[in-house]
Amino acid sequence: MEITKNQVDDLNIELTIALKGDDYAEQEKKRLAAYRRNADFKGFRKGMVPAQLVKRVYGDQALVEAVNSVLSEQLDKFIKDNDLHILGEPLASESQKEIEWKDGADMEFKFDIGLSPEINLDVTSADKLTLYRIKPTDEARDAMKKNLLNQYGDFQETESAGENDYVIVDFKQEGKTVEGAYVSIDKVEGEAREKFLGSKAGDSFDVDVAATFTNETDRASMLRLKKDELAGLDPVWNATIVNAKTFVPAEESQETYDKIFGKDVVKTPEEFDAKVAERLENNYRQESDYRLSRDLRNYLVDKAGVKVPEAFLKRWLLENNSEKYTKEDIEKEFDGFLADFRWQLVRGSLMKKLDLKVEDKDIHEAAKAYAAYQYAMYGMGNVPEQILVDAANEMLHDERRVRDLAENVENEKVIAAVKEVVTLEEKEISETAFRDLK
């Protein structure tokens, strides 16, 4: 056996493994013996099939398995002996010549190996970044107050339907009735729009549902039919307006305050305004912190000057995801993947240098925080602790979710540690200017 290393560049190796027949003969013999022990051939007792017959039937398969086993063993040994930090797994070289699979023959295999770059990144107070502080305005506070009241508002009956209202309709056709269908005025198309707009309880008119509600999924749902039942349907129905409803924001009241902030946290309009201002400033702080985290990440990756074997990575991604992605897909998404991958390498390096660790309790707390975030998205901001604990425990049964949570914790730990070291120069900025930042 002869192994030849060709160091293409700092991050790419082409490895040639030349095998003689003797290098894989013992492995081939073992595999043929295993096939013979388990072979079930008509006319022979199990395990007593003639060796030549077994070789004739299973010889090619045993040969390939034996050679691949030796190659895998030699690749692993080479990587370990040379203390290589590789990316992905070795790939068959693009310069590999076609192999003639013949028992006892000499064979030559070429492999491409992509190497992980060595990262040695120091972070000090000499590293300076801008920490943006968004300046709240009266207009922004008023807008948040309006949004909060809208969030807890509701639809109420109105005399006639406006542009942003909806109506409850009974649709009738000979032999068919659909009661209580919800029709949003902004979804009505064509000539029928004039009939629905301004309609009142008791109004009745004919409508071509196919021309008026062109989205087949919505139309089928409205008429409580299957989508494939629409084709043979007479599109003209009589529509009778049961009532019209309009959205009304929540009024400022103790009930509304309790829904938004929890019971008796806010009791007066002045306290409501103060809480709105506090929430706005908290939102701005979170946006500012997220921006700083993103800027830090980009700064650290640029400072580290992370270089990776891009061509190798593209091939590796394609070979390991060929059922999901094409070469064109990989090319299209590669820049995003590369940015994340470089950050993973830098993050991993800093975890070691700063002696940071992700512990089980960190992942559990991250799961609870994510559960709280999900509930908050549905307007539930004061969820009992036990519910969050139960939701977190459920998440931790999902290995993929655990990996994602662990990665998020790593991000937070590295960014938090770096913030303590670098120099942050605060800069006040308007919301508009902040949104325009690249």
N, C-alpha and C positions, 0 to 999 in steps of 0.2 A: 504494500500500500504506500502511496506517495501523496502527501498533502502539500500544496503550493499556495502560498499567500501572495496576492497582488494588492498592495495598498493603493487603490485608485486615487484617493485623496484623504483628507483628515477624517471624513465621515463615511467613506465607502470602501468596502473590501470585497474583492472577488476571490473566492476560495475554490481551488480545484482539488477534488479528491479522486485519485486514480486507483481503482480496485483491480486486484488480481483475482483469479478464480478461487484461490485458497483463502482469500480474505472473507468470503461469504459462504464458503462450502459448509462449515460447521453449522451455521445458522440455517442454511437450506436443509441440511440433514435433519435437524431437530424439527423443523416445520413439517417435513414429509412424514416423519415418525408420528407426529401428532395427528396428521390427517389419516394415517393408516390405523391408528388406535380407534378413531371415531368413524371410519368409513363404513357405510352400510350398503354393500353391493349384493345384488341378488345372486344366490348360489354360494355365498361365502359367509362364514360366521363373522360377527363383528370383531375387528382386530386381526383377522386372519386373511385379509385380502393381500394378494401378492404385491410386493413392493414395486415391481415394475408397472403393474396396473395402476397403482396409486400415483406413481410418478407421471404416467401418461395422462391421467385425468387432472391431477393437481400440481403438476410440475411447474407450469408457468406461474401460477399463483404463489407457490412456495418460493420460487426464485425472486419474484418482485418483493415479497415480504421480507426475505432474507437480506436482500440488497438495501432496501429502505431502512431496515433495522440497523445495519452496520453504518449507513450514512448518518442516521439520526444520532447514533452513539458517538461517532467521530465529530460531528458538528458540535454537540454538547461539550465534548471534551476540549475541543479547540477553543470554544468560547470561555470555558472555565479556566483552562491553563493560561490563557492570555488575558484573563480578567477583563473581558470586554463587556461594556454596557451597551447592549444592542436595542434597537427599536423594532418592535414587532417580532417577526421570526425571519430566518433566512429564506430567500426566494430563489427558485431555479433561475439561473442567469439567462438573460436574453441572448447571450452568445452560446448557450448550450446546444451542442449538436445532437442529432437524433441518435438514440441509444438502440443498439441491436441486442435485444434481450435473448441471450443464448447461454445455456448452462455451461459454466466454467470459463466463459469468455472474460477478457479484460474489458473494463468499462470506465469511462471518465465522466465525472459529474462536476458541473460548475455552479456555484451558489453566490448570490449577491447578499451581502450583510450590511445593513445600515446601522451606524453607530450613534449613540446618544451623545450630544456635545457635553464637554466638561464645563460646568458653570461655577464660577467663583466670584460671587457678587458681594461687595461690601456696601453697607448702607450707613451713612453718617449724617451729622447735622449740616454738612456742606451740601447735601441734597435738598433743594428747595422746590416747593410746589405751592400753587395758589389754592387757598381754601375760600371758595365763594360763599358769601352770605347774602341771601336774597332779602331785599328790603320790602317789608309788607306795606301795602297802601290801603287807603280807605276803600277804594274800588274793589280790591282783592278780597278784603274782609266782607264787604257787602255781597260779593259774588258767592263766597263760601256760605254765608248765612242763607242766601237764596237757595243754593244747592241742597243744603241740609233740610230746609223746609220742604223742598220739592221731593227729596228722598223719602220723607215720611208723609207725603201727601197721599191723596186717594182720588178715584173717580167718583163723581157725584152726578145725579140726574140734572139735566139742563133742558131748557125749553126747546132749543133747536141745535142741530149738530154743526159745529164749526170745523175749520180746516184740520185741527189737531185732536178732534173728538172721535168718538166711535158710537155706533148705534147697535142696539140689539134688535134682530130682525127675525120674523117668522117667514120662511120661504114656503110657498105652496105651488103645487103643480097637480094636475089631475092624478089622483091616486097616491100622491106623495106629499109629505109635510116634514119640514125641518124647523123645529121650534128653538128659539133662543140663540140663533147664530150671532156671533160677534163680528161686526164689520168695522174696520178702521177706515175712516174717511180718506186718509192719505194713501190707502192702498187701492182706492176705487179709480178705475180708468175709463176713458171714453165718454160717450154721451151720458151715461148713467150718473156721472159725477155730479152734474147739476141737480139731479133728483135727490141724491143722498145728502149733498151739501145743503144745510138749512132745513133738513127734514125734521118732523116733529112726531111725537107719539100719535099713532092712528093713521098717519100717511100711508097710502098704498099705491103701488105702481108696478108695472111689469119691467123686468130687467133681463137682459141677455147675459147670463153669468159667465159665459165663455169670453165675451168681449170685455166684460167689466172686471173680471178677476183672472188675468191671463196666466198667473202662476198656477200650474196644475196642482202642485202639492197643497198650496193654500186653498184652492177651490175644492179639492176633494175633502180636505179637513173641514171646511166650512159646511159642506153638504153631507158630511159624515158618510162618505163613500170611499171605496178603494179607487186608487188612481186609474186602474184599467177599466173602471166602470164609467168613466166620464165620456169615452168615445161614443157610446151609443145613447147618450142622454140628450133629451130635448133641452137646449140651453136656455129657453125662455121660462122664467119663473115669476110668480107674483110675490113681491116683497112687501110686507106690512111692518112698519116701524113700531116696535113695542115701547121703546124709550131711547132717548139720547143721553150720553154721558160725557162729561168733560172733566179734565184733570184739575183738581184744586189743591194747591200747596197746603201743607199743615199750618194751622194757626199757631201763633205763639201762645202757649198755655202750659200749665204744670204737667198735663198729660204728655204733651209733645216733648217738653224738657226731659221728662223721665224716660221716654222712649229713646231719646238720643244719648243721654249721658248717664242714665241710671237714676233710681229713685232718690229724689230730694238733693241731688248733687247741685242742681241749678234751680233757683226759686224766683228769680227776678229777671226782667229784660236786661238789666245792667250786667248781671252775672252771665246771662246767655251771650251777650256781646263779648265779654271777657273770655269766655270759653271758646267762642268762635275764633277770636284773635289767637288764643293759645294753640288751638288745633292748626290754624293756618301756619303759625310759626314752626310748629312741630313738623308739618308737612314740608315746609321749606328746608328745615334742618335735615330731614331725611333725604330730600332731593340733593341738597348740597353734599351730604356725606356720600351718597351714591356716586355723584360726579367725582368727588375726590378719590373714591375707591377705584373708579375707572381710570382716572388720570394717573394714579399711583401704579396701577397694573401696567399701563402702557409705558410709563416712565421706567419701571424696573426691567421690563422686557427689552426696551431699547438700550438701557444702560448695560444689560448683560450681553447684548449683541448676540442673541441666540441664533445660531445657524444650524439647520437640520438638513439631512439628505432628502430634499423635496421630491426628486424623481422617484427615489426608492419608496418614499411614503405614499405617493400616489399609486404606485403599483401594488403596494401592500394593502392599501385601503380597497382597491378594486378587487384583488384576489380574495379578500376576506368578506366582501359585501357584494359579490357578483350577482346574487339573487335579488338584491334590492336596488343596486345602483349601476348605471352605465358609466363608461369612461367620461362621457360628456357631463353626467351628474357630478362625478368626482371633481372635474375641472371647475365646474360652476361653484361648488361649495368649498373648494379647497382653501381659499383665503381665510374664510371664517374658521375652518378647522385648524389651520396653521396658527392663527392668532391664539386660539384656545390651547393648542398643544404647547406652544412656546411658553405660555403663562403657566401651564401645569409643570413644566420643567423648572421654571424659575421658582414657582411656589414650593415645589418639593425640595429644591436646594435651600431655600430660606427656612423651611421647617426644620431641616437638620442643623443649619448654622445657628439658628436662634433657639434651638433645643425646644421646639414646640411639639406638642403631642395632642392627638384627638382621642379622647376617652369616651367610654360608653355614656357617661352622664352628659357629655357635651352633645352627643347625637340625640339623646332623649329630650334634652332641653330644646334642641333645634326642631325636633318633631312637634313638640308642644307649641312652639312659636308658630310653626307652619299651620297647625290646626287652628290656632287662634286667628291667624290671618284669614284662613278660609271662612271661618264663622263671621269675621268682620266684613268680608265681601258681601255677605247676605244681611248686613245691618245688625248683627248680633255681637255687640262689643263687650258684654260682661258675662262671658260663659263661665260657669262654675269650674273650679280647678279639676275636679274628678272627671268631668267630661273631656277636658283637654288631655288628661293623663290617659284615659281610655282610648282616645283617638290616636295619641302618640304610640301607645302600645300596639295598636292595630297596624299602624304604618311600619313599625319595626319588624313585622313579619314578612315584609316585602324586601328581598335582598337588593333589588335595583334601587328602591327608595332609600334604603340605608346607605348605599354607595353615594347617591346624590346628596343626602344630608351630610355625610362625612366630608364630601368635597366642599360643600358650602361652609362647613365649620372650619375647614382648612383655610379657605379664602378669608373668612372673618378673622381668624387668629393671625394670619400673616399680615393682613392689612392693618389690624390693630397694633401689632408689634412694630411695624414700620412707621406708623403715625407717631409713635412715641420717640422715634429717633430722628426723623427728618425735620427740617424747618418748614413750618406751614405759615405762609404769608396771607393773612386774611384780606379779602377785598369785597367791599359792599357793592352790590350790583342789582339792577332792576330785574323784575321777573322777565320782561321782554328780552333784555340783553342776555339773561341767563339762558333762555330758550334758544337764542341765536348762536350760542357757543357751539363750536364744532368738536 
